């Protein structure tokens, strides 16, 4: 296994341990997800800063706020990494209000999108990106009224940060979607994957061929990449300059190594979840330094999006089971 990737796995294991102690009683997947945010910055989680950010969040966001529910640990993690946690939270809340304008209720996905916008540097007008995000969502909803929902907003906001016009963005994503829907059956996951693919360089055909090659490379190693809401993580590997077989092998080895650490074993998560986590680590580890700034946010957003959906689905399943008893 590549030494840099091995070091990332070890750092994630350490960060997961810090979060498991700092955020007790959370969903088990929250710990590695929050840990991934710190790992992406190549830093060890700071208990003191986490504690300080918790207090700031509790003081400045109500108990029913989307920032304090399923995303609590992720929000605190992002806040504690910023130079000024209070300002970061205010930027996120302002973006959230802009995105929520005209709605009665907010959602976890709107909060996730707001976190991505809060990462933007000074001088970038959040209002313009929010407006462009809404326009893209509107046009996508015309094409896929059933599939398009708030969960798409998270990745669409990254597309809105590009200089491409709305028409081109929608055309690029739809082009990838039409090809990939013949490969995977979960069309909602395919639509999310197409958003990530549209962020990458190259033609739709080239990108789709690489995604298929990567998927098949994992399959050849007897590790089937998840085709549910984790599928977009496969798209984050597209800009890595490695042969699909070599990249898949590195990720599988990283996933196997991850399994040796506390909280990543068979009792804590399945093989596919570890494979996704290892893929996100690889997307940061092997990525080119020439990527646009929005890619710095991509893996964090993907990670939080995936875990938010897992937690939401788990909650729904638990509620349904309780109601039937």
Order of alpha helices (4+ residues) and beta strands (2+ residues): alpha-alpha-alpha-alpha-alpha-alpha-alpha-alpha-alpha-alpha-alpha-alpha-alpha-alpha-alpha
